[in-house]
Amino acid sequence: MRRGLEPALAGARLARVEARRPDLRFPLPQGFVQRLTGSRIERLERRGKFIIGPLDRGVSLVMHLGMTGRFEIAGLPPAKPAVPFVRAAPANPKHAHVVFETEAGARVTFFDARRFGFMDLIESTELASHPWFAFMGPEPLEGGFDEAHLARAFAGRRQGAKTLLLDQRIVAGLGNIYVCEVLHRARVSPIGPASTISRAARARIVAAVRSVLDAAIEAGGSTLRDYAGADGALGYFQHRFEVYGREGEACRRRGCGGVVSRIVQSGRSTFFCPRCQR
């Protein structure tokens, strides 16, 4: 999503901002429209599941999609996808809550049917100490996330690897879909105590996290229900799922012969193959 928004917003000056309601998941900050109008978004960053746009006014626009949040861009030439995409249905106009218009003519609209997403303006110098970021773990595609980090995080823990990998204090940004795919690729059970996972298995988890995320980002993400990329296209990685959403179907690992199962952990569906994930 950050990559999709970058051509429209990175370096752009906001000519007009419209907030069609005073709140999303949380109330919008005081003076949200006035503080953004006329400002320049210096760049777009991402931390965990947050998109961050530092402004030339010393504050940062912080945005979170929640479960059903999506952006759509108008006024720019359509980007050519790296892989085939399934086109999304047009977003419902009644769910268009925030609109950003740039001096260059781009129009970026935030839609959110369930309003679990949110936006805020935070002093840029205070981002690292803000409660949303202060205790966040390392980024999964950066050097701080390695086997040694997992060894420390898993030591003495009775919870399964699935539960711990979803903990944003251990690793930032991983969601339910990709953790299921990672553990299948690493041949690690989502159920057993994380403290019993071997060093070799921890190394496979780290490698699988990187390979799964790299492939998914390249393919445009994973679309479920009404989530879509910034160009309105549905992410194609959903068609590569090995276990997620495949309960009762044959495991795709060559020579396995197992059947994908589904259990519920901490209120989230876990898909895995009991035969090859032990």
Helices and strands as residue ranges (DSSP letters): H 2-9, E 14-19, H 32-36, E 45-47, E 50-54, E 59-64, E 69-74, E 86-87, G 93-95, E 96-102, E 107-112, E 118-123, G 124-126, H 147-154, H 161-165, H 176-186, G 194-196, H 199-219, E 233-234, G 237-240, E 261-265, E 268-272
